[in-house]
Amino acid sequence: MSLSGGQGKTTTAVLLGKYLSQAGRTVLAIDADPQSNLTTFLGHDLKSNDPTLLESIKGDVDLEDSIYPCTVDNLFLIPSDDGLDNVQDYLSGSGVGAILLKRRLIPAQESFDICLIDSPPQRSQICKSIIGAADYILIPCEATVKGFGSLVRTLDAVNELREIGASDAEVLGVIPFRDRWVGNNQTKESLLCVDEIKREVGESLILPSIRESERYKQAISQGKTLAELGCHDLEYPFEALFKRIGLLAGGNESE
């Protein structure tokens, strides 16, 4: 989650989902953004009458009818399209908008190890419903002044729902995104921004950066993993996430 565009939400969701699934975890990825980038990047060809997240939230179909296998083993998708914008009024008028998505996902709990939700970049009813459904919030944050501002707004949105008892979500971590380095030296802007992020959330919540690199875009556009591109070093942020998720789940992810 991040309440600005261009912060790395979908990049993180795609590559983390593939990393987790290839590590043997059964993963359900949910595209909760009407822009549908996660649906596109996971290579799903959505037909006009296919059920999506919209129909699942409204209860028009059983949850399983909106879940589709991806080309990667163990990775499944609930897609979206621009019709998801129409769910805003439904959530507002339901009286239980902040917890409705959590209710709708209950039937999937026994079938998947991990559920990843790619959120929209604005403070909307969908965003509130995602916070209400989440156990943990992962916040990608561009290493810029804009990114820092987005981080602060995202934390405010999470805390707002926690304070009224509509969410128990905790912050899993913050991933600096497009962290710029020249050779072995971090640029001054990135260094200052990452330092500000550390002061805001505490060093323990800072995860390894997703550095500025065209390889991430290439992996997503070509439907490959970073390892398949020969860029094992760039997978380090996802290795760290894998271990952190495993520890929270009470497992041992040292392998």
ZAMI-35699 format. One record per residue: y, x, z of N, C-alpha, C in turn; chain. Coordinates in steps of 0.02 Angstrom, whole numbers, plus 50000, padded with zeros to 5 digits. Layout:
BEGIN
- Y:X:Z:Y:X:Z:Y:X:Z:A
...
//
This chain:
BEGIN
- 49940:50042:50000:50000:50000:50000:50062:50043:50000:A
- 50113:50021:49962:50178:50053:49962:50226:50003:49930:A
- 50284:49994:49960:50329:49942:49937:50379:49965:49885:A
- 50361:50015:49846:50399:50036:49787:50349:50054:49732:A
- 50371:50048:49670:50329:50068:49615:50326:50144:49607:A
- 50275:50168:49574:50270:50239:49560:50252:50283:49618:A
- 50222:50254:49671:50206:50292:49731:50134:50318:49732:A
- 50094:50299:49682:50026:50325:49679:49972:50279:49706:A
- 49988:50214:49715:49939:50167:49743:49878:50161:49697:A
- 49890:50146:49633:49834:50135:49588:49797:50199:49573:A
- 49833:50254:49565:49801:50319:49556:49753:50333:49613:A
- 49776:50322:49674:49734:50333:49733:49674:50286:49735:A
- 49686:50222:49720:49633:50172:49723:49578:50187:49671:A
- 49598:50205:49610:49550:50219:49557:49507:50280:49575:A
- 49541:50335:49591:49504:50398:49602:49466:50398:49667:A
- 49492:50365:49719:49455:50360:49782:49395:50315:49773:A
- 49403:50259:49737:49347:50214:49725:49290:50249:49689:A
- 49307:50288:49638:49255:50324:49601:49223:50379:49644:A
- 49264:50413:49684:49237:50466:49727:49188:50435:49778:A
- 49208:50381:49810:49165:50350:49860:49101:50323:49829:A
- 49106:50292:49771:49046:50263:49740:48998:50318:49717:A
- 49024:50373:49692:48980:50428:49671:48950:50464:49731:A
- 48981:50455:49789:48952:50483:49851:48901:50436:49882:A
- 48886:50381:49847:48833:50336:49869:48856:50275:49907:A
- 48921:50265:49914:48946:50205:49948:48954:50149:49898:A
- 48938:50088:49919:48948:50030:49876:49019:50004:49888:A
- 49060:50004:49836:49132:49993:49842:49153:49931:49804:A
- 49192:49889:49837:49225:49833:49804:49299:49848:49798:A
- 49324:49856:49737:49395:49867:49724:49427:49801:49705:A
- 49484:49786:49736:49519:49723:49723:49588:49738:49695:A
- 49601:49710:49636:49667:49718:49605:49711:49660:49628:A
- 49756:49674:49675:49800:49622:49702:49871:49628:49674:A
- 49879:49662:49619:49944:49671:49587:49944:49633:49521:A
- 49991:49587:49511:49993:49550:49447:50001:49594:49386:A
- 50024:49656:49395:50029:49702:49338:49960:49724:49314:A
- 49909:49718:49356:49838:49727:49337:49821:49797:49314:A
- 49855:49847:49339:49840:49916:49318:49771:49938:49341:A
- 49751:49918:49401:49685:49938:49425:49630:49909:49379:A
- 49639:49847:49360:49591:49815:49314:49587:49854:49249:A
- 49644:49874:49222:49646:49912:49160:49614:49980:49168:A
- 49633:50016:49221:49611:50085:49230:49536:50090:49246:A
- 49508:50036:49274:49435:50036:49286:49397:50010:49225:A
- 49433:49999:49170:49401:49984:49106:49373:49914:49101:A
- 49399:49867:49141:49372:49800:49138:49407:49759:49084:A
- 49369:49730:49039:49395:49688:48986:49392:49615:49009:A
- 49449:49591:49033:49452:49524:49062:49459:49471:49007:A
- 49411:49424:49006:49414:49369:48958:49459:49314:48985:A
- 49482:49271:48941:49533:49221:48960:49509:49173:49015:A
- 49445:49157:49016:49420:49109:49065:49383:49142:49123:A
- 49384:49208:49127:49350:49242:49182:49386:49230:49249:A
- 49350:49213:49302:49382:49206:49368:49411:49273:49391:A
- 49467:49270:49424:49501:49329:49449:49516:49320:49524:A
- 49556:49365:49551:49575:49360:49621:49612:49294:49635:A
- 49651:49271:49587:49687:49208:49596:49640:49151:49612:A
- 49587:49143:49573:49540:49088:49585:49502:49097:49651:A
- 49489:49159:49669:49455:49171:49733:49498:49152:49792:A
- 49562:49172:49790:49607:49156:49845:49616:49080:49852:A
- 49623:49046:49796:49633:48974:49797:49569:48935:49813:A
- 49512:48971:49813:49449:48938:49827:49422:48897:49770:A
- 49446:48911:49710:49422:48874:49651:49352:48896:49630:A
- 49333:48957:49649:49266:48983:49632:49238:49017:49693:A
- 49172:49025:49694:49141:49066:49746:49162:49139:49736:A
- 49168:49176:49790:49191:49245:49785:49149:49286:49735:A
- 49083:49276:49738:49039:49317:49696:49052:49306:49621:A
- 49081:49249:49604:49094:49234:49533:49153:49274:49506:A
- 49193:49303:49550:49251:49343:49528:49239:49418:49535:A
- 49177:49438:49551:49160:49509:49560:49122:49534:49499:A
- 49145:49590:49470:49116:49616:49409:49096:49690:49419:A
- 49039:49711:49391:49021:49782:49396:49065:49824:49351:A
- 49079:49885:49373:49117:49933:49332:49067:49980:49297:A
- 49092:50023:49256:49049:50070:49221:49020:50123:49267:A
- 49051:50132:49325:49027:50180:49375:48978:50145:49422:A
- 48920:50175:49433:48871:50145:49479:48902:50136:49548:A
- 48884:50081:49581:48906:50065:49650:48978:50043:49655:A
- 49014:50036:49599:49085:50017:49600:49092:49948:49567:A
- 49123:49901:49603:49132:49834:49579:49206:49814:49585:A
- 49226:49764:49547:49297:49747:49541:49308:49672:49545:A
- 49358:49652:49584:49389:49586:49577:49454:49597:49539:A
- 49458:49575:49476:49517:49591:49435:49575:49543:49448:A
- 49631:49560:49417:49688:49515:49418:49718:49512:49348:A
- 49762:49463:49338:49805:49462:49279:49872:49436:49301:A
- 49919:49426:49253:49986:49406:49273:49988:49336:49304:A
- 49934:49299:49298:49931:49234:49331:49931:49239:49406:A
- 49918:49298:49433:49917:49306:49506:49985:49292:49536:A
- 50038:49298:49497:50105:49280:49522:50106:49208:49548:A
- 50063:49166:49521:50062:49095:49540:50032:49083:49609:A
- 50004:49135:49639:49973:49126:49705:50025:49127:49761:A
- 50086:49150:49746:50137:49157:49799:50151:49090:49833:A
- 50164:49038:49794:50179:48972:49823:50119:48944:49860:A
- 50059:48958:49832:49998:48933:49865:49991:48964:49934:A
- 50001:49030:49939:49996:49064:50003:50050:49040:50052:A
- 50111:49030:50026:50166:49007:50069:50152:48938:50098:A
- 50122:48895:50057:50110:48826:50079:50044:48815:50115:A
- 50003:48868:50119:49937:48859:50149:49939:48854:50225:A
- 49991:48883:50254:49996:48886:50328:49958:48943:50359:A
- 49914:48974:50320:49874:49030:50346:49876:49088:50295:A
- 49932:49095:50261:49937:49144:50206:49919:49215:50227:A
- 49939:49235:50288:49928:49304:50309:49855:49319:50323:A
- 49815:49268:50335:49744:49281:50350:49697:49250:50298:A
- 49725:49219:50246:49682:49183:50199:49637:49231:50159:A
- 49665:49287:50136:49624:49335:50098:49566:49361:50140:A
- 49580:49374:50204:49527:49397:50249:49470:49346:50252:A
- 49488:49283:50257:49437:49230:50259:49397:49228:50194:A
- 49432:49234:50138:49398:49229:50073:49349:49287:50062:A
- 49362:49345:50093:49320:49404:50082:49259:49406:50128:A
- 49254:49361:50176:49198:49362:50223:49130:49364:50189:A
- 49118:49326:50135:49052:49327:50104:49032:49395:50075:A
- 49080:49440:50065:49064:49506:50036:49048:49559:50087:A
- 49056:49543:50151:49050:49594:50203:48982:49627:50205:A
- 48929:49590:50192:48862:49618:50196:48840:49654:50133:A
- 48879:49648:50079:48859:49676:50015:48893:49742:49998:A
- 48948:49758:50032:48986:49818:50015:49000:49860:50077:A
- 48999:49926:50067:49015:49971:50122:49090:49975:50133:A
- 49128:49973:50078:49200:49984:50082:49234:49937:50032:A
- 49290:49909:50053:49332:49869:50009:49400:49903:50003:A
- 49422:49916:49941:49487:49946:49928:49531:49894:49894:A
- 49590:49881:49921:49636:49833:49891:49698:49869:49866:A
- 49712:49862:49802:49772:49892:49772:49828:49840:49775:A
- 49879:49854:49815:49931:49804:49829:49988:49807:49779:A
- 50027:49753:49773:50087:49754:49731:50143:49792:49765:A
- 50192:49815:49726:50245:49857:49754:50305:49818:49779:A
- 50293:49762:49812:50348:49724:49841:50324:49687:49902:A
- 50371:49668:49944:50356:49632:50006:50349:49558:49989:A
- 50289:49537:49975:50276:49470:49950:50222:49436:49994:A
- 50208:49374:49977:50155:49339:50013:50087:49372:50002:A
- 50076:49398:49942:50014:49435:49929:50010:49496:49974:A
- 50065:49532:49979:50068:49591:50022:50050:49573:50094:A
- 50079:49519:50120:50064:49498:50188:49990:49480:50197:A
- 49962:49448:50146:49892:49429:50150:49846:49491:50149:A
- 49867:49543:50113:49828:49605:50112:49830:49639:50180:A
- 49890:49641:50210:49895:49671:50277:49852:49632:50326:A
- 49851:49566:50320:49811:49525:50364:49736:49536:50354:A
- 49716:49555:50293:49645:49566:50279:49621:49636:50296:A
- 49667:49683:50301:49649:49754:50305:49629:49775:50376:A
- 49580:49820:50379:49567:49857:50441:49614:49917:50446:A
- 49626:49949:50388:49668:50008:50386:49713:50006:50324:A
- 49772:50034:50332:49821:50038:50277:49828:50112:50258:A
- 49817:50127:50195:49827:50194:50168:49892:50193:50127:A
- 49938:50238:50142:50004:50236:50111:50016:50298:50069:A
- 50010:50293:50003:50033:50348:49960:50109:50348:49959:A
- 50138:50406:49959:50211:50411:49965:50236:50469:49924:A
- 50273:50454:49871:50301:50507:49829:50343:50554:49871:A
- 50337:50619:49859:50375:50669:49898:50446:50673:49873:A
- 50482:50616:49880:50552:50610:49860:50588:50567:49911:A
- 50653:50563:49906:50692:50520:49950:50671:50447:49940:A
- 50660:50426:49878:50637:50358:49864:50570:50345:49897:A
- 50525:50394:49894:50460:50386:49924:50464:50378:49999:A
- 50508:50416:50031:50516:50411:50103:50542:50342:50122:A
- 50590:50317:50083:50616:50250:50097:50562:50197:50090:A
- 50519:50205:50040:50463:50158:50031:50415:50161:50090:A
- 50403:50220:50115:50359:50228:50173:50386:50190:50233:A
- 50450:50197:50247:50480:50164:50304:50475:50088:50297:A
- 50488:50062:50237:50483:49989:50226:50411:49965:50233:A
- 50363:50005:50210:50293:49986:50215:50271:49983:50288:A
- 50290:50033:50327:50273:50034:50398:50304:49974:50433:A
- 50366:49955:50415:50399:49897:50445:50360:49833:50429:A
- 50335:49827:50367:50298:49768:50347:50233:49762:50387:A
- 50199:49818:50396:50136:49817:50435:50150:49800:50508:A
- 50201:49832:50537:50217:49820:50607:50239:49748:50620:A
- 50273:49719:50571:50297:49650:50578:50239:49602:50588:A
- 50186:49610:50548:50128:49565:50555:50086:49581:50616:A
- 50085:49645:50635:50048:49663:50696:50082:49633:50757:A
- 50148:49632:50758:50185:49607:50816:50175:49532:50827:A
- 50163:49494:50773:50153:49422:50781:50079:49404:50784:A
- 50036:49455:50786:49964:49443:50794:49929:49421:50731:A
- 49961:49431:50672:49930:49412:50609:49890:49468:50577:A
- 49890:49526:50608:49853:49584:50581:49835:49632:50636:A
- 49777:49663:50629:49756:49717:50674:49754:49784:50636:A
- 49783:49785:50576:49778:49844:50533:49812:49905:50565:A
- 49778:49961:50558:49806:50025:50580:49820:50068:50518:A
- 49865:50115:50525:49879:50161:50469:49824:50214:50467:A
- 49788:50216:50412:49735:50266:50402:49765:50334:50390:A
- 49819:50336:50352:49852:50399:50337:49905:50390:50284:A
- 49943:50443:50273:49995:50445:50222:49979:50503:50175:A
- 49977:50489:50110:49963:50540:50060:50027:50557:50022:A
- 50056:50616:50032:50112:50635:49989:50089:50637:49916:A
- 50128:50606:49873:50109:50598:49803:50159:50634:49758:A
- 50133:50662:49704:50174:50704:49659:50209:50759:49698:A
- 50172:50789:49743:50197:50846:49781:50206:50904:49732:A
- 50267:50927:49724:50282:50976:49671:50277:51048:49696:A
- 50240:51088:49660:50233:51159:49674:50246:51198:49610:A
- 50274:51256:49619:50283:51304:49564:50242:51365:49582:A
- 50185:51373:49549:50139:51426:49569:50112:51411:49638:A
- 50121:51458:49683:50097:51450:49752:50152:51426:49799:A
- 50209:51406:49772:50266:51387:49814:50284:51314:49805:A
- 50288:51278:49860:50310:51209:49859:50385:51205:49846:A
- 50407:51158:49804:50478:51152:49790:50515:51131:49853:A
- 50579:51146:49856:50619:51131:49915:50621:51056:49929:A
- 50630:51015:49876:50633:50943:49885:50568:50916:49915:A
- 50511:50938:49887:50447:50915:49913:50437:50937:49985:A
- 50454:50999:50000:50446:51025:50068:50486:50985:50118:A
- 50549:50971:50101:50592:50933:50147:50567:50861:50156:A
- 50544:50831:50101:50520:50762:50105:50456:50757:50146:A
- 50410:50803:50135:50347:50802:50173:50361:50814:50247:A
- 50409:50857:50263:50429:50867:50332:50456:50803:50364:A
- 50496:50766:50325:50523:50702:50350:50467:50652:50361:A
- 50419:50651:50316:50362:50605:50324:50324:50622:50388:A
- 50314:50686:50400:50279:50708:50462:50316:50684:50524:A
- 50383:50690:50522:50422:50669:50580:50418:50594:50590:A
- 50411:50557:50535:50409:50484:50540:50343:50458:50567:A
- 50287:50486:50545:50221:50458:50563:50180:50503:50608:A
- 50201:50566:50616:50161:50614:50654:50114:50653:50609:A
- 50106:50716:50624:50068:50761:50580:49995:50740:50573:A
- 49967:50707:50623:49896:50688:50621:49881:50637:50566:A
- 49931:50599:50545:49920:50549:50493:49933:50575:50423:A
- 49956:50636:50416:49969:50663:50349:49904:50689:50319:A
- 49888:50664:50260:49829:50685:50223:49849:50737:50171:A
- 49801:50775:50144:49817:50823:50091:49852:50790:50032:A
- 49900:50825:50004:49942:50797:49951:49904:50789:49885:A
- 49925:50738:49848:49907:50734:49777:49963:50769:49740:A
- 49948:50828:49716:50001:50869:49685:50019:50842:49616:A
- 50079:50859:49594:50100:50839:49527:50058:50876:49475:A
- 50019:50838:49437:49975:50868:49387:49956:50815:49335:A
- 49957:50835:49272:49937:50789:49219:49862:50774:49221:A
- 49824:50813:49259:49752:50803:49262:49734:50736:49293:A
- 49774:50712:49340:49761:50647:49370:49767:50592:49317:A
- 49821:50595:49278:49830:50546:49224:49773:50551:49173:A
- 49753:50612:49157:49700:50621:49108:49634:50591:49133:A
- 49619:50601:49196:49558:50574:49224:49557:50498:49220:A
- 49613:50467:49237:49617:50394:49236:49615:50367:49165:A
- 49655:50397:49120:49658:50371:49051:49592:50381:49014:A
- 49555:50434:49032:49492:50447:48998:49432:50415:49034:A
- 49446:50382:49091:49392:50350:49128:49344:50399:49160:A
- 49369:50458:49179:49327:50510:49208:49349:50525:49279:A
- 49307:50562:49314:49326:50588:49379:49358:50656:49369:A
- 49392:50679:49421:49422:50746:49418:49368:50799:49411:A
- 49311:50788:49443:49256:50836:49438:49231:50841:49366:A
- 49228:50784:49332:49205:50784:49263:49253:50820:49216:A
- 49316:50825:49238:49366:50863:49199:49365:50937:49219:A
- 49323:50954:49268:49320:51023:49291:49374:51041:49341:A
- 49405:50990:49371:49460:51001:49418:49438:50985:49489:A
- 49388:51020:49513:49360:51006:49579:49413:51016:49634:A
- 49458:51064:49625:49508:51077:49676:49555:51018:49687:A
- 49568:50979:49634:49613:50922:49639:49580:50862:49675:A
- 49515:50866:49687:49480:50812:49723:49487:50819:49799:A
- 49518:50872:49822:49521:50885:49893:49551:50827:49933:A
- 49606:50794:49910:49632:50737:49948:49580:50682:49958:A
- 49537:50672:49909:49487:50619:49913:49428:50640:49956:A
- 49413:50705:49957:49363:50731:50004:49386:50719:50075:A
- 49450:50734:50088:49477:50724:50156:49476:50651:50175:A
- 49492:50607:50129:49490:50535:50142:49419:50512:50156:A
- 49372:50537:50117:49301:50520:50126:49279:50537:50197:A
- 49297:50595:50221:49278:50616:50288:49312:50572:50341:A
- 49377:50557:50330:49412:50516:50380:49384:50446:50383:A
- 49368:50417:50326:49339:50350:50325:49270:50351:50359:A
- 49231:50403:50346:49165:50409:50377:49169:50414:50452:A
- 49217:50451:50477:49225:50458:50549:49244:50392:50581:A
- 49288:50354:50548:49309:50289:50575:49251:50240:50575:A
- 49207:50247:50526:49149:50203:50522:49092:50224:50568:A
- 49102:50280:50603:49051:50303:50649:48997:50343:50617:A
- 49010:50366:50555:48959:50404:50520:48976:50478:50519:A
- 48934:50516:50484:48945:50588:50477:48954:50603:50404:A
- 49015:50618:50383:49030:50629:50312:49040:50704:50297:A
- 49004:50745:50331:49012:50817:50322:48976:50843:50260:A
- 48930:50801:50231:48893:50825:50173:48938:50830:50112:A
//
